[in-house]
Amino acid sequence: MQMKYSKVDVHYRQKRSKEEVQHQLITFSIMIFLTCLAFSAVALQEKVSSMFLVPFILLLGCVQVIFQLYYFMHMKHRGHEMVRFFLYSGIAVGFITILTFLTIV
């Protein structure tokens, strides 16, 4: 009886591990594509307005940070709730600080 549960556990872990690797490869491919997109936008800076280029590159950077945190730093897994809380709190404080300085000046 014990043997049956351990085989099921091993198969489940192998399946989850395979899925995790597939997700990381897909995410890595998307990040490479986004990086190529950013480099292409900068290469075409003479044809593209800087009013579009700067927010576009910042948006691509934010998307890549999210991918890094959730897929490569394993923030999507259980047990990282406190880390997420502190990370989001830091982002909120940083955003409020920047917003404050922009409105004061």
N, C-alpha and C positions, 0 to 999 in steps of 0.2 A: 504494500500500500504506500509506503514512504517513497519508493522508487518512482511510482507513477507521478506523484506531485513534483518531484525534482525534475523529471523530464519535461513536464509541462512548463515549469518555471524556466528551464534552460531555453526551451523553444520560444517562450514569450520574450525573454530577454534578448535573444538573437534577433527576433522580429523587430523589437523596439530599437535595437542598436542599428539594424539595417535602415529602418525608417529615419532615424536620427541622422545618419550619414547622408542619406538622400536629401533630407531637408537642408543640411549644411552645404551640400554641393549646389543645390538649386539657389540658395541664398548667396553663395559665393559668386555664382554666375551672374546673378542679378546685380550684385555690387560691382563686378567688373564692368558690366554694361553701363551702369550709372557713372562709373569713373570715366569710361570712354566718352559718354555723353557730355560730361563736364569738360573734358579736354577738348572735345570738338567745339563746344560752345565758346571756349576761350580762344581757340584757333580762329574762329569766325568773328572775333570781337569787333573787327572793322565793319562788318556787315550787320551786326546785331547791336542794338542800343544797350548802353550800360544800365539803363533803368530796368531792362529785362534781365540782363546777364547776372547782375549781383544777386537779386532775389532767387533766380533760378539755381545758381550754384549753392546758395545757402539752403534752399529746399532740398537739393540733392544730398547735401551734407547731413541734414537732419534725418533724412530717410536712411542714410547709411549708418548713422549712429544708432538708430532704432534697430536696424538689422544686426548690428554688432552686439548690442545689449541682449536682445532676445534670442538670437540663435547661437552666437559664438560665446557669449558670456553666460548662457543657460539661464537667463532671467525668466524664461517662460515656465520653468519647472517649479514644482512645489518646494517649499522650504526657503524661498527667496523673498518672502513678503516684506520682511524688515528692511532688506537691502533696497527693494523697490520703493518702500516708503521714504527712506532717507534720500534716495536718488531723486525722486519726484519732489520732495521738499526742497532739496538743493536747487533744482531747476526752477521751482516757483520763486524762491528767494532771489536767485540770480535774475530772473525775468522782472520781478518787482523792483529790484535795485536798478537795473538798466532803464526801466520805464520811469522810475523816479528821477534819475539824473537827466534823462531826456526832457522831462516836463519842467524841471527846475531851470534848466539852462534855456 
